[in-house]
Amino acid sequence: MLDLNKNRIPGHIKKIHLIAVCGTGMGALACMLKDMGYEVTGSDEKIYPPMSDFLAAKGIALMQGFSADNLSYRPDLVVVGNAVRRDNPEAVKMAELGSCFCSMPQALNRFAGDGKSSLIVTGTHGKTTTTSILAWILYKAGLDPSFMIGGITKNFNSNYRIGKGKYFVVEGDEYDTAFFDKGPKFLHFDPLIAILTSIEFDHADIFRDLEHVKETFSRMIEKISPGSSLIVFDRDTNIKSLIRNSSCKIEKYGKNSDSDWKLGSFRVEPPWTFFEVMKKGKAFGSFKTKLIGEHNLLNALSVIAAADNLKVPVDTIHDALETFEGVKRRQEIRGERKGITVMDDFAHHPTAVKETIKAVRPFYPDGRVIAVFEPRTNSSMRKVFQDVYPLSFDKADIVCISKPPLLGKIPFDERFSSEKLVQDLKIMGKDAYFFSNTQAIIDFIVKAGKSGDLVLIMSNGGFENIHERLLAALGAGCGMV
């Protein structure tokens, strides 16, 4: 294994191969390495657009499937994705050859973050949006940041950037690192500033329970240097229990009057939200944004605190928030047909589903919110949240729940039931429906939808291209408004 903690990159590294290259993070890393001048190849089981086209356009040679032959050209370094198992043919061959290898966050930290100060955004919810806002504010401030984010930011039309400035903005993932390193990815960074948005139970495939999740975040907090800052949400009791003995500087943000940063009054005037910010009890500034929902205002507030720590002027922060265009798949409007708006969102955790529906409701006062939910994450396909999900749809007018698409991966006695969720919603008086396939959902909405409605589609996957298929079915040949 290559020691990437040394001060210099070994001079012999020119050719780099990435196993499982088509993941969001690995694909971005491959492009970053290519942009830095390395010869880059990659392999994966499922190579298809848009990631395959994106990588090919960068000149990255892609190999379909995993095979020992993919390492026959003897790359100088192999980067192993966290989805790769120890018995993967390329992992086995890598060991036989004695190849230098590392994990994705190790490579990211050493190659892209070399010599830069890391700014990390962590937490169960809001990481991608919060990281994107921070990167945009630093860019607008002329600080030329580098970044790696778990979603495509619309301002940059990318989830990565290599800048010449001294800051490296990273979405800190609590998921495990690799088969040879079961610790969380965010432990590979030594942040100058870290933002912690929330701690809840998630990732049921790797975490036993909430205490296991808290243990993981506790390790991160303990690792932060005394001279660094940790910016935390003030109303998260799980966070509160972990920061008591922290040696780093703690700043709290949120809604409590005694917090360092407080969200003041706000009002919605679609498409804008106007909000006030208080710093240590005094007025700090007035801002406007197209971000939707109080949870996103709190995400923005955490970034305002971080930006102020970095001496970014208030006027620059104001301009950046006003011009921030959001993140693809986060409350992203995919189109409108016959007065019916179709929105795409990544929400899958019960809290995220609840907050997303609550957030969009005021922006569509003249119509109904039709919530369409596909459970497909390793947590949402398990029954760990079976009794919690019914409480997440209270602000929706109509609820459409699909059959989980990958239930075969989950042990029978651990499986989530979409049918039971619908039954529970009906008992609560909700207008809820179960669908066994995507086409049935489309057919239902075409018949039930009315002008002014919002169709909010929530899934962390492609959902069989439901967005475009629904728009086409609704449009009956009309153009997009």
C-alpha positions as CSV (number, residue, x, y, z in Angstrom):
1,M,0.0,0.0,0.0
2,L,1.3,3.4,-0.9
3,D,2.1,5.8,1.9
4,L,0.2,8.9,0.8
5,N,0.9,10.8,4.0
6,K,4.4,11.7,2.8
7,N,5.1,15.3,1.8
8,R,5.8,14.5,-1.8
9,I,4.2,12.4,-4.4
10,P,6.6,9.6,-5.5
11,G,8.1,10.6,-8.8
12,H,7.5,7.3,-10.5
13,I,3.7,7.7,-10.5
14,K,2.5,8.4,-14.0
15,K,-0.1,5.7,-14.7
16,I,-3.1,5.3,-12.4
17,H,-5.9,2.8,-12.6
18,L,-9.2,3.1,-10.7
19,I,-11.3,0.0,-9.8
20,A,-15.0,0.8,-9.8
21,V,-14.5,4.1,-11.6
22,C,-18.1,4.9,-12.5
23,G,-19.2,5.9,-9.0
24,T,-19.8,9.6,-8.5
25,G,-16.7,10.1,-6.3
26,M,-14.4,7.8,-8.2
27,G,-15.4,9.2,-11.6
28,A,-14.7,12.8,-10.4
29,L,-11.3,11.6,-9.0
30,A,-10.4,10.0,-12.3
31,C,-11.2,13.3,-14.1
32,M,-9.2,15.3,-11.5
33,L,-6.2,13.0,-12.0
34,K,-6.5,13.3,-15.8
35,D,-6.6,17.1,-15.5
36,M,-3.5,17.0,-13.4
37,G,-1.6,15.2,-16.2
38,Y,-1.7,11.6,-15.1
39,E,-2.4,8.7,-17.5
40,V,-5.7,7.3,-16.2
41,T,-7.6,4.1,-16.8
42,G,-10.7,2.7,-15.1
43,S,-12.9,-0.4,-14.9
44,D,-16.4,-1.1,-13.6
45,E,-19.1,-3.7,-13.9
46,K,-21.7,-1.3,-15.2
47,I,-20.4,1.2,-17.6
48,Y,-23.2,3.4,-19.1
49,P,-24.1,7.0,-19.7
50,P,-23.9,9.6,-18.5
51,M,-20.8,8.7,-16.5
52,S,-19.3,6.6,-19.3
53,D,-19.7,9.5,-21.7
54,F,-18.2,11.9,-19.2
55,L,-15.1,9.8,-18.6
56,A,-14.6,9.0,-22.3
57,A,-14.8,12.7,-23.2
58,K,-11.9,13.2,-20.7
59,G,-9.8,10.7,-22.6
60,I,-10.0,8.1,-19.8
61,A,-9.8,4.5,-21.1
62,L,-12.7,2.4,-19.7
63,M,-12.6,-1.3,-19.3
64,Q,-15.9,-3.2,-19.1
65,G,-16.0,-5.6,-16.2
66,F,-13.4,-6.5,-13.6
67,S,-10.5,-8.7,-14.9
68,A,-7.0,-9.4,-13.8
69,D,-6.0,-8.5,-17.4
70,N,-7.0,-4.9,-16.7
71,L,-3.8,-4.5,-14.7
72,S,-1.6,-6.2,-17.3
73,Y,-0.1,-2.8,-18.3
74,R,1.2,-2.5,-14.8
75,P,-0.1,0.9,-13.5
76,D,2.0,2.7,-11.0
77,L,-0.9,3.2,-8.6
78,V,-4.3,1.5,-8.2
79,V,-7.1,3.4,-6.5
80,V,-9.7,1.0,-5.0
81,G,-13.3,2.1,-4.7
82,N,-15.3,1.3,-1.6
83,A,-17.7,-1.0,-3.5
84,V,-14.7,-3.3,-4.4
85,R,-14.5,-6.5,-2.4
86,R,-11.3,-8.3,-1.4
87,D,-12.1,-11.1,-3.8
88,N,-12.5,-8.8,-6.8
89,P,-10.3,-10.2,-9.6
90,E,-8.4,-6.9,-9.9
91,A,-7.9,-6.6,-6.2
92,V,-6.5,-10.2,-6.2
93,K,-4.2,-9.4,-9.1
94,M,-3.1,-6.1,-7.5
95,A,-2.0,-8.1,-4.4
96,E,-0.2,-10.7,-6.5
97,L,1.7,-8.0,-8.4
98,G,2.6,-6.1,-5.2
99,S,1.1,-3.0,-6.8
100,C,1.0,0.4,-4.9
101,F,-2.7,0.9,-4.0
102,C,-4.8,3.3,-1.9
103,S,-8.4,4.3,-1.3
104,M,-10.3,7.1,-3.0
105,P,-10.1,9.6,-0.1
106,Q,-6.4,8.9,0.3
107,A,-5.8,9.7,-3.3
108,L,-8.1,12.7,-3.2
109,N,-6.5,14.1,-0.1
110,R,-2.9,13.5,-1.4
111,F,-3.2,14.5,-5.0
112,A,-6.0,17.1,-5.2
113,G,-5.6,18.4,-1.6
114,D,-1.8,18.4,-1.5
115,G,-0.6,21.6,0.2
116,K,-4.1,23.0,0.6
117,S,-6.3,23.7,3.7
118,S,-9.3,21.3,3.8
119,L,-12.8,22.6,4.5
120,I,-15.0,19.6,5.2
121,V,-18.8,19.4,5.3
122,T,-20.2,16.4,7.2
123,G,-23.5,15.2,8.6
124,T,-26.4,12.9,7.8
125,H,-28.3,15.5,5.9
126,G,-27.5,18.5,3.7
127,K,-23.9,17.7,2.9
128,T,-24.0,18.1,-0.9
129,T,-26.0,21.4,-0.9
130,T,-23.9,22.9,1.9
131,T,-20.6,22.0,0.3
132,S,-21.8,23.4,-3.0
133,I,-22.7,26.7,-1.4
134,L,-19.4,27.0,0.3
135,A,-17.5,26.3,-2.9
136,W,-19.5,28.9,-4.7
137,I,-19.0,31.6,-2.1
138,L,-15.2,31.0,-2.1
139,Y,-15.2,31.2,-5.9
140,K,-17.1,34.4,-5.9
141,A,-14.7,35.8,-3.3
142,G,-11.8,35.2,-5.8
143,L,-10.2,32.5,-3.6
144,D,-10.1,30.0,-6.6
145,P,-11.0,26.9,-4.5
146,S,-10.6,23.2,-5.4
147,F,-13.6,21.0,-4.5
148,M,-15.1,17.5,-4.6
149,I,-18.8,17.2,-4.1
150,G,-21.3,14.3,-4.2
151,G,-23.6,16.1,-6.7
152,I,-23.3,18.2,-9.8
153,T,-23.4,21.9,-8.9
154,K,-25.2,23.9,-11.5
155,N,-22.9,27.0,-11.1
156,F,-19.9,24.9,-12.2
157,N,-21.8,22.1,-14.0
158,S,-19.4,19.7,-12.3
159,N,-18.9,17.9,-9.0
160,Y,-15.2,18.7,-8.9
161,R,-12.7,21.5,-9.6
162,I,-9.0,22.0,-9.4
163,G,-8.3,25.6,-8.4
164,K,-5.0,27.4,-7.7
165,G,-6.2,28.8,-4.3
166,K,-5.3,27.4,-0.9
167,Y,-8.7,25.9,0.0
168,F,-9.9,22.4,-0.8
169,V,-13.7,22.0,-0.2
170,V,-14.8,18.4,0.4
171,E,-18.1,16.7,1.1
172,G,-17.1,14.5,4.1
173,D,-18.7,11.0,3.8
174,E,-19.2,8.8,6.9
175,Y,-19.4,5.7,4.7
176,D,-16.6,3.2,4.9
177,T,-13.5,3.7,2.9
178,A,-12.4,0.4,1.3
179,F,-12.2,-3.3,2.0
180,F,-8.8,-2.7,3.6
181,D,-10.0,0.3,5.6
182,K,-13.5,0.1,7.1
183,G,-13.2,3.5,8.8
184,P,-15.2,6.5,7.4
185,K,-13.9,8.5,4.5
186,F,-13.9,11.8,6.3
187,L,-11.1,10.6,8.7
188,H,-8.6,11.0,5.9
189,F,-8.8,14.8,6.1
190,D,-7.4,17.3,8.6
191,P,-9.8,20.2,8.2
192,L,-9.1,23.8,8.9
193,I,-12.9,24.2,9.2
194,A,-15.5,21.4,9.5
195,I,-19.3,21.8,9.3
196,L,-21.5,19.2,11.0
197,T,-25.1,19.6,10.0
198,S,-26.8,16.6,11.7
199,I,-26.4,13.1,13.1
200,E,-29.1,10.5,12.6
201,F,-29.1,6.8,11.9
202,D,-28.5,5.9,8.3
203,H,-26.6,3.5,6.1
204,A,-28.1,0.5,7.8
205,D,-25.8,-1.8,5.7
206,I,-22.7,-0.7,7.6
207,F,-23.9,0.9,10.9
208,R,-25.5,-1.3,13.6
209,D,-27.5,1.5,15.2
210,L,-27.4,5.2,16.1
211,E,-24.7,4.7,18.8
212,H,-22.5,3.2,16.1
213,V,-23.1,6.3,13.9
214,K,-22.3,8.6,16.8
215,E,-19.1,6.7,17.6
216,T,-18.0,7.4,14.0
217,F,-18.7,11.1,14.2
218,S,-17.0,11.2,17.6
219,R,-13.8,9.9,16.0
220,M,-13.9,12.7,13.5
221,I,-14.5,15.4,16.2
222,E,-11.7,14.1,18.3
223,K,-9.4,14.2,15.4
224,I,-9.9,17.9,14.6
225,S,-6.9,20.0,15.5
226,P,-7.2,22.4,18.4
227,G,-6.4,25.3,16.1
228,S,-9.3,24.4,13.7
229,S,-13.0,25.2,13.9
230,L,-16.0,23.0,14.1
231,I,-19.4,24.6,13.1
232,V,-22.3,22.6,14.4
233,F,-26.1,22.8,14.3
234,D,-27.4,23.9,17.7
235,R,-30.6,21.8,17.9
236,D,-29.2,18.3,17.3
237,T,-29.0,16.5,20.6
238,N,-26.7,13.8,19.1
239,I,-24.2,16.5,18.2
240,K,-24.5,18.2,21.5
241,S,-23.5,15.0,23.3
242,L,-20.3,14.6,21.2
243,I,-18.8,18.1,21.4
244,R,-18.6,18.5,25.2
245,N,-14.9,17.5,25.4
246,S,-13.8,18.7,22.0
247,S,-10.4,20.5,22.0
248,C,-11.1,22.5,18.8
249,K,-13.0,25.8,18.5
250,I,-16.8,25.2,18.5
251,E,-19.2,27.6,16.8
252,K,-23.0,26.9,16.9
253,Y,-25.5,27.9,14.3
254,G,-29.3,27.5,14.1
255,K,-32.3,28.9,15.9
256,N,-31.2,29.2,19.5
257,S,-30.8,32.8,20.8
258,D,-27.5,32.0,22.5
259,S,-25.9,30.5,19.5
260,D,-23.0,32.2,17.7
261,W,-25.0,32.3,14.5
262,K,-28.8,32.6,14.5
263,L,-31.3,32.4,11.7
264,G,-33.5,35.4,12.0
265,S,-36.8,36.2,10.3
266,F,-37.4,35.0,6.8
267,R,-40.2,35.2,4.2
268,V,-41.0,33.5,1.0
269,E,-41.7,35.4,-2.2
270,P,-41.4,32.8,-5.0
271,P,-38.9,32.2,-6.4
272,W,-36.9,34.0,-3.6
273,T,-36.5,33.5,0.1
274,F,-35.3,36.5,2.1
275,F,-33.7,35.9,5.5
276,E,-31.9,37.7,8.3
277,V,-28.7,36.5,10.1
278,M,-27.6,37.3,13.6
279,K,-24.0,36.9,14.8
280,K,-23.5,36.8,18.6
281,G,-26.9,38.5,19.1
282,K,-26.2,41.4,16.6
283,A,-27.5,41.9,13.1
284,F,-24.9,40.4,10.6
285,G,-26.7,40.8,7.2
286,S,-29.8,40.3,5.1
287,F,-29.7,37.8,2.3
288,K,-31.8,36.4,-0.5
289,T,-31.7,33.0,-2.2
290,K,-33.5,30.7,-4.5
291,L,-32.9,27.8,-2.1
292,I,-36.2,26.3,-0.9
293,G,-37.0,25.5,2.8
294,E,-35.9,26.4,6.3
295,H,-33.4,23.4,6.3
296,N,-31.6,25.0,3.3
297,L,-31.5,28.4,5.0
298,L,-29.8,26.6,8.0
299,N,-27.4,25.0,5.5
300,A,-26.6,28.5,4.1
301,L,-26.2,29.8,7.7
302,S,-23.5,27.2,8.4
303,V,-21.6,28.3,5.3
304,I,-22.0,32.0,6.2
305,A,-20.3,31.2,9.5
306,A,-17.5,29.4,7.7
307,A,-17.1,32.2,5.2
308,D,-16.9,34.8,7.9
309,N,-14.1,32.7,9.6
310,L,-12.2,33.0,6.3
311,K,-12.8,36.8,6.2
312,V,-15.1,36.7,3.2
313,P,-16.9,40.1,3.0
314,V,-20.6,40.2,3.8
315,D,-21.3,41.8,0.4
316,T,-19.6,38.9,-1.4
317,I,-21.6,36.3,0.7
318,H,-24.8,38.1,-0.2
319,D,-24.0,38.1,-4.0
320,A,-23.0,34.5,-3.9
321,L,-26.2,33.3,-2.2
322,E,-28.2,35.3,-4.7
323,T,-26.5,33.8,-7.6
324,F,-26.3,30.2,-6.3
325,E,-28.1,28.0,-8.8
326,G,-28.4,24.9,-6.7
327,V,-27.5,21.3,-7.2
328,K,-28.8,18.8,-9.8
329,R,-31.2,16.3,-8.2
330,R,-31.8,18.6,-5.2
331,Q,-35.3,20.2,-5.7
332,E,-34.4,20.4,-9.4
333,I,-37.3,21.3,-11.7
334,R,-37.1,19.0,-14.6
335,G,-39.9,20.5,-16.6
336,E,-43.5,21.7,-16.8
337,R,-46.3,20.3,-18.9
338,K,-49.9,21.7,-19.0
339,G,-49.3,23.6,-15.7
340,I,-47.9,20.5,-13.9
341,T,-44.4,20.9,-12.6
342,V,-42.1,17.8,-12.3
343,M,-39.4,18.1,-9.6
344,D,-36.5,15.7,-8.9
345,D,-35.0,15.3,-5.5
346,F,-32.5,13.0,-3.9
347,A,-34.4,12.6,-0.6
348,H,-34.6,9.1,0.8
349,H,-34.1,9.3,4.6
350,P,-37.4,9.9,6.5
351,T,-36.2,13.3,7.8
352,A,-35.1,14.4,4.3
353,V,-38.4,13.3,2.8
354,K,-40.3,15.2,5.4
355,E,-38.2,18.4,5.2
356,T,-38.3,18.4,1.4
357,I,-42.1,18.1,1.2
358,K,-42.4,20.8,3.9
359,A,-40.0,23.0,2.0
360,V,-41.7,23.0,-1.4
361,R,-45.2,23.3,-0.1
362,P,-45.2,27.2,0.2
363,F,-43.9,27.5,-3.4
364,Y,-47.0,25.8,-4.9
365,P,-49.9,27.4,-2.9
366,D,-52.4,27.0,-5.8
367,G,-51.9,23.3,-6.5
368,R,-51.4,20.0,-4.8
369,V,-48.1,18.3,-3.9
370,I,-48.0,14.8,-5.4
371,A,-45.1,13.0,-3.6
372,V,-43.6,10.1,-5.4
373,F,-41.2,8.0,-3.4
374,E,-38.9,5.2,-4.5
375,P,-37.2,3.3,-1.6
376,R,-33.9,2.1,-3.0
377,T,-31.0,2.9,-0.6
378,N,-29.6,0.2,1.6
379,S,-31.4,1.8,4.5
380,S,-34.8,2.6,2.9
381,M,-35.1,-0.9,1.6
382,R,-34.8,-2.2,5.1
383,K,-37.6,-2.1,7.7
384,V,-35.5,0.1,10.1
385,F,-37.6,3.1,9.1
386,Q,-40.9,1.3,8.4
387,D,-42.7,2.9,11.3
388,V,-41.1,6.3,10.7
389,Y,-41.8,6.9,7.1
390,P,-45.6,7.4,7.5
391,L,-44.9,10.6,9.5
392,S,-42.8,12.0,6.6
393,F,-45.6,12.6,4.2
394,D,-48.0,14.8,6.2
395,K,-47.6,17.9,4.0
396,A,-48.3,16.0,0.8
397,D,-51.7,15.9,-0.8
398,I,-51.3,12.6,-2.7
399,V,-48.6,10.0,-2.0
400,C,-47.3,7.5,-4.5
401,I,-45.0,4.7,-3.2
402,S,-43.2,2.4,-5.6
403,K,-42.1,-1.1,-5.0
404,P,-38.4,-1.1,-4.0
405,P,-36.4,-2.2,-7.1
406,L,-33.6,-4.1,-5.4
407,L,-35.2,-6.0,-2.6
408,G,-33.4,-9.2,-3.6
409,K,-30.3,-7.7,-2.0
410,I,-31.9,-7.5,1.4
411,P,-32.5,-10.6,3.7
412,F,-36.2,-11.5,3.7
413,D,-36.9,-10.7,7.3
414,E,-35.2,-7.3,7.1
415,R,-37.1,-6.0,4.0
416,F,-39.1,-2.8,3.9
417,S,-42.7,-3.0,2.8
418,S,-44.1,-0.3,0.5
419,E,-47.5,-1.9,0.8
420,K,-47.5,-1.5,4.6
421,L,-46.4,2.1,4.3
422,V,-49.3,2.8,2.0
423,Q,-51.7,1.1,4.4
424,D,-50.3,3.1,7.4
425,L,-50.7,6.3,5.4
426,K,-54.3,5.5,4.6
427,I,-55.0,4.8,8.3
428,M,-53.7,8.3,8.9
429,G,-56.2,9.7,6.4
430,K,-53.7,10.3,3.5
431,D,-54.5,9.8,-0.1
432,A,-51.8,7.1,-0.7
433,Y,-51.2,4.5,-3.4
434,F,-48.8,1.6,-4.0
435,F,-47.4,0.9,-7.4
436,S,-45.5,-2.2,-8.5
437,N,-43.9,-0.5,-11.5
438,T,-42.9,2.9,-12.8
439,Q,-45.3,3.0,-15.8
440,A,-48.2,2.6,-13.4
441,I,-47.1,5.7,-11.5
442,I,-46.9,7.7,-14.8
443,D,-50.3,6.5,-15.9
444,F,-51.8,7.5,-12.6
445,I,-50.4,11.0,-12.6
446,V,-51.4,11.6,-16.2
447,K,-55.0,10.9,-15.1
448,A,-54.9,12.6,-11.7
449,G,-52.7,15.6,-12.3
450,K,-54.1,19.1,-12.5
451,S,-52.7,22.4,-13.6
452,G,-50.9,24.0,-10.6
453,D,-49.8,20.6,-9.2
454,L,-46.2,19.8,-8.2
455,V,-45.0,16.2,-8.8
456,L,-42.1,15.8,-6.3
457,I,-40.2,12.6,-7.3
458,M,-37.8,11.4,-4.5
459,S,-35.2,8.8,-5.2
460,N,-31.4,8.4,-5.0
461,G,-31.4,6.5,-8.3
462,G,-32.5,6.9,-11.9
463,F,-36.0,5.6,-11.2
464,E,-36.2,4.2,-14.7
465,N,-36.1,7.8,-16.2
466,I,-39.5,8.5,-14.7
467,H,-39.0,12.3,-15.0
468,E,-38.6,12.5,-18.8
469,R,-41.2,9.7,-19.3
470,L,-43.7,11.5,-17.2
471,L,-43.1,14.9,-18.9
472,A,-43.5,13.2,-22.3
473,A,-46.8,11.5,-21.2
474,L,-48.1,14.7,-19.7
475,G,-47.1,16.9,-22.7
476,A,-48.7,14.9,-25.5
477,G,-46.4,16.7,-27.9
478,C,-46.5,20.2,-26.3
479,G,-43.2,22.0,-25.7
480,M,-41.6,22.6,-22.3
481,V,-42.7,25.8,-20.6
